[in-house]
Amino acid sequence: MRIQYKFALLAAGLFFAVGTTVSATELVTQKEISVSRVLAGHVLVSGTDEPASGVTVDLCSSDWKRVFTSTKTDEKGHFSLERPATGKLFFIRVSAQGMNIYELRVRIDKHATRELTIHLSVAT
């Protein structure tokens, strides 16, 4: 009986120790459609504007359920996705461990002056 009691205390201690270090990830969906000249840009950390390296950038279906292609940001936070042959509106999901997931819709305009800039916020 004493072994079960000690095991229960150990399990409770581990639960609380792990529970305090885990952060809840939120889904942030941009309401406006972004305009860019290409499916490329930079991912920065909100508040610091530091480049976010190793972030996953997915090109998704319009229902966000399928991933057509995926890439990771480089050490400067830059990413580039190859544009599919068809389509006018593209759905991009940006995610990284410890950060909130960001979803945005992008319309390509060859006359646009810049690439995308995406600010990820730290999950709390």
Secondary structure as GFF3:
##gff-version 3
##sequence-region A 1 124
A	DSSP	alpha_helix	2	19	.	.	.	ID=ss1
A	DSSP	beta_strand	27	29	.	.	.	ID=ss2
A	DSSP	beta_strand	34	36	.	.	.	ID=ss3
A	DSSP	beta_strand	40	45	.	.	.	ID=ss4
A	DSSP	beta_strand	56	60	.	.	.	ID=ss5
A	DSSP	beta_strand	67	72	.	.	.	ID=ss6
A	DSSP	beta_strand	78	80	.	.	.	ID=ss7
A	DSSP	beta_strand	89	95	.	.	.	ID=ss8
A	DSSP	beta_strand	101	108	.	.	.	ID=ss9
A	DSSP	beta_strand	116	120	.	.	.	ID=ss10
###
